[in-house]
């Protein structure tokens, strides 16, 4: 049985490729690095991401 992708699936894949190409895709290694850099402190990790969020949102616009 041959399966085809829907237009929505294709659009999602293209968006994922766009994010990857622009360095906005977090890999497991990247996440591990961030956690280690913040000494596995949940509050520090959360604060890091909250401080990073405006920068990410600005790039999207």
C-alpha positions in Angstrom: 0.0 0.0 0.0 1.4 3.3 -1.1 1.0 6.2 1.4 1.2 9.9 0.6 1.7 12.9 2.8 -1.0 15.4 3.3 -0.5 19.1 2.6 -0.5 19.7 6.3 2.2 17.1 6.9 4.3 18.6 4.1 3.9 22.1 5.6 4.9 20.9 9.0 8.0 19.2 7.6 8.9 22.4 5.7 8.5 24.4 8.9 10.7 21.9 10.8 13.4 22.2 8.1 13.2 26.0 8.2 13.7 26.0 12.0 16.6 23.5 11.7 18.3 25.6 9.1 18.0 28.7 11.2 19.5 27.1 14.3 16.2 27.0 16.3 15.9 23.3 16.8 17.0 22.0 20.3 18.8 18.6 20.1 19.1 16.2 23.1 22.8 17.2 23.3 21.9 20.9 23.3 19.4 20.3 26.1 21.9 18.3 28.1 24.5 21.1 27.7 22.0 23.7 29.0 21.1 21.5 31.9 24.7 20.9 32.8 25.5 24.6 32.4 22.8 25.4 35.0 23.9 22.6 37.4 20.6 20.7 36.7 18.8 23.3 38.8 15.2 23.4 37.5 14.7 27.1 38.4 17.9 28.2 36.7 17.0 26.1 33.6 13.5 27.6 33.5 14.9 31.1 34.0 17.4 30.6 31.1 14.6 29.6 28.7 12.3 32.4 29.8 15.1 34.9 29.2 15.8 33.3 25.8 12.1 33.4 24.7 11.9 37.0 23.7 15.0 36.6 21.5 13.4 33.6 19.7 10.1 35.4 19.3 11.8 38.4 17.9 13.6 36.3 15.2 10.3 34.8 14.1 8.9 38.1 13.2 
